[in-house]
């Protein structure tokens, strides 16, 4: 079967992990799918709510988190915070820098005595992203703030937790979606290349599931970007006729791939069985032709740079 140049296997298009619409990020969903990234007290509180409160009266993860850490905002000293929240018992008081001449501390807008507590309050109690906290407190750069956090033994959230929390709230989720759409529309090829590499480097089933959800949601909302990516993909494959030929040859040993290609060309959804077959075929193909895989990767980078320079 002839492989058309606008067919791209396993095409990733999202810029970062996304957890779908806010209405889908229920406490039950969070506890069942992402218990490993929840702070312990949030996890325990969520389980209790699921077992005792009717579904239609449960808070969002965003509201539950703020409820669990609201006591932090009432603390006047770091010692109070450490006593109330044992997870912060190893965090050091920034007053240890009282005699420091570090350039990282020159433009602070908060006293050293209040600094560690303020960071915890902003991050845990107000859910402000780290980069915004660092700027607000007067750190001159991300590296300066990172240096400070390391010195005081700051305890950050698990990876993607803040995104998960924001995604559970309609307002926050809308803001994230708007920013993502604006950036991706402005830099479609850069985002394509970034996401392709990210998807290759992260092999976890959880990540792939999140990516798949993100692709479906984002493509539905952005038909124009799909067209741009389609043109980009077509250009990449137009320069790799020998790889397309090899794919066509190997597909003859995989009954059912013809219908998958036809569905792809007609923008029809795959069945679960077709998804597994498609994935199995390309896993097989790239293992058998590692040089082609490298060539394909280099070509996407080449085309991406060319399109970037044109824009």
C-alpha positions in Angstrom: 0.0 0.0 0.0 1.3 3.5 -0.9 1.9 5.6 2.2 0.7 9.2 1.7 3.0 12.0 2.8 0.5 13.5 5.2 0.4 10.4 7.3 2.5 10.7 10.5 2.5 7.8 13.0 2.2 8.5 16.7 2.0 12.3 16.3 2.3 14.2 19.6 1.1 17.8 19.6 0.7 18.9 23.2 3.0 21.2 25.0 2.7 19.9 28.5 0.8 17.4 30.5 -2.9 18.3 30.6 -5.7 16.6 32.5 -8.7 17.6 30.4 -11.7 19.6 31.3 -12.2 20.8 34.8 -15.5 18.9 35.1 -13.6 15.6 34.6 -11.0 16.3 37.3 -13.1 15.0 40.2 -11.7 13.9 43.5 -12.5 10.3 42.7 -10.6 10.6 39.4 -7.6 12.3 41.1 -7.4 9.7 43.9 -7.7 6.7 41.6 -5.3 8.0 38.8 -2.8 10.3 40.5 -2.4 9.4 44.2 1.4 9.4 43.9 1.5 13.1 43.2 -0.9 14.4 45.9 0.5 15.8 49.1 -0.3 13.2 51.9 -2.8 15.4 53.7 -4.6 16.2 50.5 -4.8 12.6 49.6 -6.1 11.5 53.0 -8.7 14.3 53.0 -9.8 13.4 49.4 -10.3 9.8 50.3 -12.4 10.7 53.4 -14.6 13.1 51.3 -15.2 10.4 48.6 -16.3 8.0 51.3 -18.5 10.4 53.3 -19.8 13.2 51.0 -22.2 12.8 48.0 -20.7 13.3 44.6 -22.5 16.6 43.8 -21.4 18.2 47.1 -17.7 17.4 46.9 -15.2 20.3 46.5 -12.7 20.5 43.6 -9.1 19.5 44.2 -8.3 23.2 44.0 -10.7 24.1 46.8 -9.7 21.1 48.9 -6.0 22.0 48.7 -6.7 25.6 49.8 -8.8 24.3 52.7 -6.1 21.9 53.9 -3.4 24.7 53.9 -5.4 27.7 54.9 -3.9 27.4 58.5 -0.6 28.2 56.9 -1.7 31.7 56.1 -2.5 32.4 59.7 1.0 31.4 60.9 3.2 34.3 62.0 6.5 32.4 62.2 8.1 29.5 60.5 8.1 27.6 63.8 4.3 27.8 63.9 4.1 26.5 60.4 6.5 23.6 61.1 4.5 22.7 64.2 1.2 22.8 62.3 2.4 21.1 59.2 5.0 18.4 59.9 5.9 18.1 56.2 7.8 21.4 56.6 9.8 20.4 59.7 13.0 20.3 57.7 12.6 23.7 56.1 15.2 26.2 57.4 14.6 29.8 58.5 16.1 32.2 56.0 17.6 34.2 58.8 20.6 31.8 58.5 21.6 34.2 55.7 21.7 37.2 58.0 25.5 37.6 57.5 25.6 36.4 53.9 26.9 38.5 51.1 25.3 36.4 48.4 24.3 38.3 45.2 21.1 36.2 45.1 19.8 38.1 48.2 20.6 41.7 47.3 17.1 42.9 46.1 14.8 41.0 48.4 11.4 42.7 49.2 10.8 40.7 52.3 12.9 40.4 55.5 15.0 37.3 55.9 13.1 36.5 59.1 9.8 36.2 57.1 11.2 34.9 53.8 10.9 31.1 54.3 7.4 31.4 55.8 6.3 33.7 53.0 7.5 31.2 50.3 5.6 28.4 51.9 2.5 30.6 52.3 2.5 31.7 48.7 3.2 28.3 47.3 1.1 26.0 49.5 -1.4 28.4 50.9 -2.1 30.5 47.8 -1.0 28.1 45.0 1.2 30.7 43.3 3.7 29.2 40.8 7.3 29.3 41.9 8.5 31.6 39.1 5.9 34.2 40.1 6.9 33.9 43.8 10.5 34.4 43.0 9.8 37.5 41.0 7.4 39.0 43.6 9.9 38.5 46.4 12.7 40.2 44.5 15.0 37.4 43.3 16.8 38.6 40.3 16.6 35.3 38.4 15.2 31.7 38.4 18.7 30.4 39.3 18.8 32.8 42.3 15.5 31.6 43.6 16.5 27.9 42.9 19.7 28.5 45.0 17.6 29.9 47.9 15.1 27.0 47.8 17.9 24.5 47.8 19.6 26.1 50.8 16.4 26.2 53.0 15.4 22.7 52.0 12.3 23.8 50.3 9.7 21.0 49.7 8.0 21.4 46.2 5.0 19.6 44.9 5.4 16.5 43.0 5.7 17.0 39.2 2.5 18.0 37.5 0.6 18.5 40.8 0.0 22.2 40.4 -1.2 21.6 36.8 -3.6 19.0 38.1 -4.9 21.4 40.8 -5.4 24.2 38.3 -7.1 21.8 35.9 -9.7 21.0 38.5 -10.9 24.6 38.7 -12.9 26.1 35.8 -11.3 29.5 36.0 -7.7 28.3 36.3 -8.2 25.7 33.6 -9.6 28.3 31.2 -6.5 30.5 31.8 -4.2 27.6 31.1 -6.0 26.6 27.9 -6.0 30.2 26.6 -2.2 30.6 27.2 -1.5 27.2 25.6 -3.6 28.0 22.5 -2.0 31.4 22.1 1.5 30.0 22.3 0.9 27.0 20.1 -0.7 29.2 17.4 2.2 31.6 17.4 4.9 28.8 17.4 3.3 25.7 15.9 6.5 24.1 14.5 8.6 24.8 17.7 5.9 23.2 19.8 5.6 20.3 17.4 9.3 19.5 17.6 9.4 20.0 21.4 6.5 17.7 22.0 7.8 15.0 19.6 11.0 14.8 21.5 9.2 14.9 24.9 6.9 12.1 23.9 9.9 9.9 22.8 11.8 10.6 26.0 8.9 9.8 28.4 7.7 6.2 28.0 5.4 5.9 31.0 1.8 4.7 30.3 0.5 7.6 32.4 2.3 10.2 30.3 1.0 8.6 27.0 -2.5 8.6 28.3 -2.3 12.2 29.3 -0.8 13.1 25.9 -3.6 11.3 24.1 -6.3 13.2 26.1 -4.5 16.4 25.4 -4.3 15.8 21.7 -8.0 15.0 21.4 -9.1 18.1 23.3 -6.6 20.5 21.7 -7.2 19.3 18.2 -11.0 19.7 18.6 -10.5 23.3 19.8 -7.9 24.3 17.2 -8.7 23.1 13.6 -6.4 25.7 12.1 -3.4 24.4 14.0 -4.2 20.9 12.8 -4.0 22.2 9.2 -0.6 23.8 10.0 0.7 20.6 11.5 -0.7 18.6 8.5 1.2 20.8 6.1 4.4 20.4 8.2 4.0 16.7 8.4 3.4 16.4 4.6 6.6 18.4 4.0 8.6 16.0 6.2 7.4 12.9 4.6 7.7 14.3 1.1 11.5 14.3 1.7 11.6 10.7 2.9 10.1 8.6 0.0 12.4 5.7 0.8 11.1 5.4 4.3 7.5 5.6 3.1 8.3 2.8 0.7 9.8 0.7 3.5 6.7 1.3 5.6 4.4 0.3 2.8 6.4 -2.9 2.3 6.3 -3.9 6.0 2.6 -3.2 6.3 1.9 -6.1 4.0 2.8 -8.3 7.0 0.3 -6.5 9.3 -3.3 -7.3 8.2 -5.6 -4.4 9.1 -3.2 -1.6 8.6 -4.8 -0.6 5.3 -8.1 0.3 7.1 -6.1 2.2 9.7 -4.4 4.3 7.1 -7.7 5.0 5.4 -9.2 6.1 8.7 -6.3 8.4 9.3 -6.7 10.0 5.8 -10.4 10.5 6.5 -9.8 11.8 10.0 -11.9 9.0 11.5 -11.2 7.7 15.1 -9.5 4.4 15.7 -11.0 1.6 17.7 -9.0 0.3 20.7 -7.9 -2.7 18.6 -6.7 -0.4 15.8 -4.8 1.7 18.2 -2.9 -1.3 19.5 -2.2 -2.5 16.0 -1.0 0.9 14.9 1.3 1.2 17.9 2.6 -2.3 17.5 3.4 -1.8 13.8 5.4 1.3 14.3 7.2 -0.1 17.4 8.2 -3.0 15.1 9.2 -0.7 12.2 11.4 1.7 14.1 13.2 -1.2 15.9 13.8 -2.9 12.6 15.0 0.3 10.9 16.8 2.3 13.6 18.7 4.3 10.9 15.4 5.4 9.4 14.1 6.5 12.8 17.2 8.7 13.2 16.8 10.0 9.7 13.2 10.8 10.3 14.0 12.6 13.5 16.7 14.7 11.9 14.3 15.6 9.0 11.6 16.9 11.4 14.3 19.1 13.0 15.5 20.4 9.7 12.0 21.2 8.5 11.1 22.8 11.8 14.1 25.1 11.6 13.4 26.1 8.0 9.8 27.0 8.9 10.9 28.9 11.9 13.3 31.0 9.8 10.5 31.7 7.3 8.3 33.0 10.0 
